[in-house]
Amino acid sequence: MRRHQLLLNMSPILEPTIENYVVGLNDEALYSAMYLPTGRAIYFWGPDGCGRTHLLRALSHKNKAIYIDNNKFDDVINLLYKDDANDFPDLITIDDVHLLNSSQQLKVFKLYNTWRELSLTKKSFSMMLSGNQSPISLKIREDLRTRLGWDLVFKLEPLSDQEKANALKKLSGKLGVFGVDNVITWMINHHERDMRKLTATLIALDRYSLSTKRPITIPLLKEMIGNLES
């Protein structure tokens, strides 16, 4: 593998935090999530790339919080119930409920029932879940759809191109890269729409520029993309 390719493969995706979450039109949703009282629940929904995963992962960095997605769902859920005392984390976040199979959906349904039972006790905990559609539109078991709408529900609005550009310009400044507005515009218009992937591309481009000792330009970006796809 060429050294440039290795550098690209090693390029990190920024760890999701509240500080690097780009709010856009979702300030009410963010505020509600950050100050969610114990014993309450929120369901976030919106299209891919709207920031669902970023928000849940960022909020799960809190003490006594846990993030669950469909990749390790069964293992984590089983661990939650291993203690008969029902000593749950203060916050449980479950991402992409639309990807869960029928067995996993049943486990979330049961978790909702436990959340409801404990909501007014000293063992209460909060839940945040996400999916790609509103509860009523999800193709999941009916009783779980109902529970997703039991408490707060927020639609997350995707970022506009200008908001994406502003966020990438801010990141480029942190990387010590300036005067690349045209490169950022090209990335958004011709390469990726997902903010997470755009961020990863910009970080990779910065590394590629340092590796090749060439300035960041649109031709350099196209060359890097070509190397990744070859």
N, C-alpha and C positions, 0 to 999 in steps of 0.2 A: 504494500500500500504506500502511495506517495506521502511524503511528509505533510504536504498541504492538506491532503484528504484526511490524514490522521488528526490534524489540528481542527478541521471542521467537525469531525465526529466528536471531538472532545469539547466543543463549544457548549457551555452550559445554558440552560434555560433558567432565568432568574427565579429564585424561590418565591412563590406567591406570598405577598404580605399586604397588609392594609396600606402601607406606605406607597407601594408601587401599583396598587389597584387604581385603574383609571375610571373615575366615577361616571363621567358623562352625565346622562339624565337620570342616573340611578341613586341620587343622593338620599332620597327618602328610604329606599331599600337598604342602603348601607347603614344609615343611622339606626334604623330599626334592628338590624342585625347586630350592630356593635353594642347596643344597649338593651338587648332582649332580656327580659326578666326570667329568672329561673322558673321552670314549669311551663314556659310558653313554647310555641313552635312556629316556624316559618317555612313556607314552600316557595322557592324561586324557580321561575321558568322563563324560557326564551330560547332562541335559535342557537345553534353551535357558534361559538365565538363571542357570545354576549358577556362572558365573564363569570358564568355560574361556578365553574370549577375553581377559578382563581379565588373567588370570594369564600367558598367553603373551605378551601385549603388554608387560606390566610386566617380565617377565624378559628380553625382547629389548632393553631399554634398556641392557643391559650392553655393555661394549666388545666388539667383534668378535662381535656377535650380530645375527641377522636374523630378522624376522617375515614370514611368507608366508601369505596367504590366497588363496582361489580367484579373487579379483578381478584380481590381478596375478601369479598363479602362474607362468604360462609365461615371462614376461619375467624374473622373478627367478631361476627355476630355470636358465634358459639362461645368465644371467650367472654363476651359480655354477660352471658347467662351461666357461666360456670360457677358463679358464686350464688348460692341459694338465698343470700341476704339481699339480693337485688341492689348491690352497691354500684350504681352506674356512674359513668363520668358526668361531670356537670353539663357538658355539651356533646351531643352526638350529631355528626353531620353525615348525610348519606347522599352521594352524588349520582346523577343519572339514573333515577328510578325507572325510567322507560327501558333501560337495558337489562333489568332484573328478570330472571325467569320466574315461573309460577311459584316454585318452592321458596325462592328468595322474597318474592312479594308477600307470601304468607308470613314470613318471619318479620317483615317490616310492619305488617298489619298487627301482629302480636306485640311488637315493640311499641306501636302507637297505643295499644290498649294498656300496656304497662305504664307508659308515660302519663296517660290519663289517670290511672289509678293512683299514681304517686304524686301527681301534680300539686296537691295541697298538703303533702307530708314533708318531713325533713329529708327524705330521700328523693325529692323531686329533681328532675333534670330537664334541660331544654333540648330541642331538636331543630335542625335545619336540613332541609332536603331540597333537591333540585331535579328538574326534568326538562325535556325539550318542548313540552306543551302544557297548557293550563290543565288543572285537575280533570275538568269535565271532558277534555279531548284525549286524555291518555288512554291507550289501549292496554289497560291493566285490570286486575280484579276490581270489581265494583266497590267492595267494602274498603279497599285501600284508597281508591279514588276519592271516596267520601271523606276519609280521614285526612287526606292531604289538604282538604279545604276547611278543616275544623278550626284553624286559627289563621294567622296572617298569611297572605298570598301576595307576592310581588312579581310582576313581569319585569325582567331585566332587558332594557333597551340596548341594542348594539351601538357601538361607538360610530360616530360619523367619520368620514375620511379625514376631516380636519382635526378631530379629536385624536385620531390615531397618529396623524402627522405630528401634532403637538407633543404627544407622549414620546414618540420616537426621537424627536429633536431634543427633548429633555434627557433621554437616555444617552444620545450621542454626546451631549455635553458632559455627562458623567464619565463617558469613556474617553473624553479628551479629543473628540472628533467634531470639527466645526465646518461649516460651509458645505454641507451635504444635503441641503433641502431637496435638490433635484433628484438625488439618489433615493431619498425617502419617498418622494412622490411617485417615482417609477416603481418602487417596491409595492406600494399600495395599489397602484393601478394595473400592474402587469404580473405580479408574482403571487402574493398572498393577501388574503382578507382577514385571516384570523390573527388577533393581536398577539397571542402567545407565539405563533410561528414568525410573525414579523419581528418580534423582539429577538428571538433566537437567530433569525437571519442577520439582523444588524450586528449582534455580538459576533457571529461567525465571520461576517464581512470585516469587522475590525481586526480580528485575528488573522484573517487571510491577507489583509493589507500589510500588517506588520511582518508576516511571514515572507511575503513577496517583495517587501520594501517598496511598495507602490501606493500612490494615494488612492483614496476611495473615490471611485467614479462609477458611472453606469456600466461602461465596458468591463471594469473589474468585477462588478456584481454579476454581470451576465456570465463572465468566465467562471466565477465561483459556482454559480448555479449549474453550469454545464458540467463542471467537475463532479458535483454532487450527484448529478443524474446519470453520469457515465459509468 
